[in-house]
């Protein structure tokens, strides 16, 4: 067991934003959750998979929806609804335990990202429970099906959800994660595109071989490298790329940044005109919450499951969606996906076809096909 310091937590979230590949939620929201728990005198106790007893029940809390803005008309529709007094993730966590008749041992994040990683920490530490050093994605992902839970055939249901208006919904009998994604996404769309959900409430014996171990420690390490390199005026982007076995793919100025909320997702595209050694070239990036694929001069360069990460060229800060701005100077880095998503089964769930492409998966420069 490791008790995480305030600096550890900030490093984790900064690392998670980088590993979020454009998604995973707003960093400011994540930092606010951390501060709320610290102000309440709570401790963040992290345990490895091996430390958790077999019969301990672990669950996965998260927020699902879109982060792009709603239209004024949509905002007016929600303005008439009353607001709940407690954060919906805390409501869901407390009520789910009552519903199941069990006490949770702790939580695991559904993904790595600025808010969703903190969102999993928050109900656990507010209840004096544990945080697992693991998750089922190793990055941020758009859908429930993009997880090792899905690849392992573990049931998402029952799923307990709550929104900011004090409404709660319990989902039972959901046949698989694909159907769970459809139903929970629909509930999110009528919840101002922001729904708290908790799923995969299972004993550790069923989760032990499904989760990707050490992912929170990985985010901590990357966040620490990023911070310490910046503190000495170093090249943090290159240092993270080298450390992670990645590739600095492009540099340029954003000419187009188009984001829309469609079907409960933030969808869009970015067009970046090359600078420096990339002068005269152009990159396009497609977005579905996360960065899905990128093209250089019209040719596919990289796709999910690998991580397409944007950084401000001057600030060296990671750029999440939908925050990319026209005129902004950016660098694009590719980081390799967790190996399980590079398998045939992983690519079937979250590979080029999911990004709308018929091209086979390959790391740039490789010719292999899985």
N, C-alpha and C positions, 0 to 999 in steps of 0.2 A: 504494500500500500504506500502511495506517495501523496502527501498533502501538497497541493499546488499553490504556489504563491500568486500574488496579484500579477507580478511580472510574467510568471509562467502562463497565466491565463491570457494575458494580452498577446504573448508570443504565439500561443495556440491559435487564437482567433486570427491573427495576422497570417500565420502559416495556412490556416484553413481557407482564408480568402484566396490565397495564391492557388491552393489545391482545388478551389471551387471552380476554376476555369470559367469565370464569369458569373457563376450562379452561387447558390447556397445562402442567399439572403444578405441583408444589409449589415455591415460591420458595426455601425453605430448602435443598431438595435441589440446586437449581441453584447457589445460592451456595456450597454445600459443594464441588461439582465445580470451580467456578472457583478456590476456595481451594486445593484439592488440586493443581491444575495450577500455580498460582503458587508453592506451597510446593516443587514439584519444579523450580522455576527456569524454567518454560516461558513463552514469549511468545505473546501472542494477536495474530496478524497478519491483518488483514482486507483483502481486495481487492475491487474492484468487478468486475462482470461483464466490463467492457471490458478489464480487465487480464489475464484468464485466457486462455492460448493455446487454440486450437481443439481440439488433440488432448489436452489435459489432462483426466484422468478425475476427475469430481466425484461424490460419493455423498451420500445423505441418511440420516443416522443418527437414530434416535428410540426412545423407549419407548412401547409401546402397551399399553393396559389400562384399568383403573378405579382411581380414587384413593379411593373409599369403602372402609370397613373390611370385612374378611371376617368371617364368623361364627366363633365359637370352634371349631366342628367342622371348618370348612375349614382353619383355622390348624393344628389337630392333624394333619390329613392331610399337610400340607407339612412338619411338624416332623421327620418321620423322614428326610427327604431331605438328602443332604450339600450343603454350600454350596461354591461355587466360590471360588477364592482371588483372582480378578481380576474387576473390574467387567465385567459381560456386554457392555457396549457396546464396551469395549476388546478383548475376545475376538472379537467379531463383526468389528470393524474390521481387526484383524490377520489373522484367518483368511480373511476375504473377499478381501483382496488376494492371499493365497496361492492361493486357489481360482480367482481370475480370471487370475492370472499378471501382474498390473499393480500399479503403485504409484499410489495415489491422490494427486492434487494437493491436494485439500482437501475440505471439506464445506459443505453448505448445510442450514440448519434445515428441518425438515418444516413447522414452524409457529412462531408467536410465543407464548411462554409461559414461566412461571417456571422450569421444569426442562427442557422439550424444546428450547428454544433453547440453553441451556447444554449439553444432552446432545449436540447436534451439534458444538458447539465443542470439547468435551472430547477425543474421540479424535483430532481434527485437531491440536490443540496438543500433546497428549502424543506425537504422532508428528512434531512440527515441520513440520506442514503448514499450509495456509491456511484461513481462514474466508471464505466468500463473503458479501458485503453484498447478500443476496437470499434469497428463499424462495418456495415455490409456493402460499402461502396468504394471507400478509399479516395473519394473525390466528391464533387457535387454532381447530381444527376437529375433529369427532369421528372422521372416517373418512378412509382413504387416498384415496378417490375425491373428496374435497373439496379438490382441488388443481389448479393449472394444468397439472401433468403429465397428469392425467386429461383435462382439456379439450383438451390438445394431442395426445392419443393416444400418449404416450410409455410404453414398457413398464416396469413396476415390476420384473419378474423379470430376472435371478435375484435372489432376496432371501435374505440371510443373517441368521439369527436366533440368539440365545443367551439363556439365562435364568440366574438366580442359582444354579441347582443344577448348573451346569457342562454342561448339555445344549445342543447346537447342532442347528439344522435348516436345510437348504438347500432353497429352493423354486425349481424350474425349470419351464418350460413353462406358467406361469400365463397364462391367455388375456387377462386385462385387470385393471385396478385393482379392479373390483368383486369379482372372484374372489379377488384378492390380499387385500382387506380381510377377506373371509369366512375364508380359511385362516389368515392371521396372527392374526386375532382369536381363532380357535379355539385356536391354539397358546398365546396369551396366557392364555386361560381355564384351561389346565392348567399354567400357569407362575406361579401365585399372582397372576394378573392384572397381571403386570409383565414384559414381554418386550422385550428389546433387538432392534431390527431395523434393517437397512440395505438400502435399495433404490435404484432409479433410478441405478445406477452407469453413467454415460454420459459420453462426451466432451463438452466444452463446446460444440462446434459444434451438438449436438442440444439442449442446454439453454438456449442463449443467449436465444432468443426465447420460451422458455416460462416462465422464472422472472420473478417480480416484482422489479425492481431496487430497491435502496436501502431495503429493509425493516428491516435491522438498524440503519442510520443513523436511520431513523424512530423505532424503539424507543428508541434512545439520546437523541434529541431530546426525546421525550415524557417519558422518565425524568428527564432533566435539568431540564425545565420543572417537573415535579412536585416534585423535590427542592429546587430553588432557590426555588420559591414557598413551600414549607413553611418553609424556613430564615428567611424574613422574615415568617412568620405570615400569609401570604396565603391566598387561596381557590384551592388547587391544583386542585380539581375543576372549578371554573368556568374556570380558565385553560386546562386541558387541553381542555375542551369547546370553548371558543372557538377555540383553536389548530387543532383537528382538524375544525372545521366540524360539530360535533355538537350535541346537544340534551339539556338537563337535563330528564329526563322525569318524575321522581317522587321523593318523599321520604316515608319512613314508618318504622314499626317492624315488625319481622318477627314475624308471628303463627304461621307454620308453616314449618318447614324440614325437608322429608322427602327423604332420600337413600337409595338402595338400589343394590346392585351387581346388575345384571341383564344377562345376555348379554354380559358383559365390558365393560359401560359403567357409569358412575355416572349413574343416572337418578333423577329426582325432580321436586319442585315447591316453590316458595316462595310464600307469601302474605304481603303487606305491607300493613298498614293505614296510610292516609295521615296525615301530620302537616302542620302549617302550612297553606299554601294548598291542600294536598291533603287536608285533614281531611274525613272523611266518605266518602272514596273508598278504593278497594282495588285493588292490583295483584297479579296472579298471574304467576309466571315459570316456564316449563317448562325442565327441565334434561336434557341428554344429553351428559355431560361438560361441554360449554359451555352457556350460556344460549341456548335455542332460539327462544323467543317470549315475548311478554308481553301481558297483557290488562289494561285499566283498566276497572273496573266491568263486567266480562264482555265487553267489546268488544276485538277484536284491535287492538293498538296498534303493535307492531313485531315483526319476525321476522328470522331469518337470511335473507340473509347479513350483514345489518348487525349491529353489535356491541352487545349489551346488557350493560353494565358496571355492577357494583355497587361502591360505596365505603362504608366506614364513615363515617357523617355527622360524627362527632367527630374520628376519627383521620385521615380523608381517605385512608386506605390502601385499595387495591383489595381486594375480597373474592372469593376464588376458591372454587370448589366442591371439597369439600363443607364449607366452613368457615363458612358463614352460620349464625348462631345465633338461636334464638327470643329475642325481646326486644331484639335488636340494632337500633340506629337506622341506617338506610342511605339513601343517595342512589343513584338509577339514572340512568345517562347512556347515551345512544345515540350511537354513532360510525359513520360511513358505511363500508361495506365497500369493498374494492378494486373498481375499476370492472369488471374482468373478471368478477366474480361477479354483477354487476348486468345482464349480458347475458343473452339468452334461454338460451344454453347453460349459463352459470354458474348461473342460477336453476333450471334443470332438475336440476342436480346438487345444489345447496345453497340451496334457496329455501323458501318457505312449505310446499310439499308435503312436503319432507323433515321439516319440523316437525309434520306431520300436519294441515295446514290446507288448505282449498280456496280461501281468499281470495287474490286476486292480490297480488303484491309491490308495495309502495309505501313510500317514506319517509314518516313521519308528517306529515300536512298536505298531501301531494301526492296527486293523483288518477291519476297515470300508471300504466299497466300495461305490463309488458315481456313 
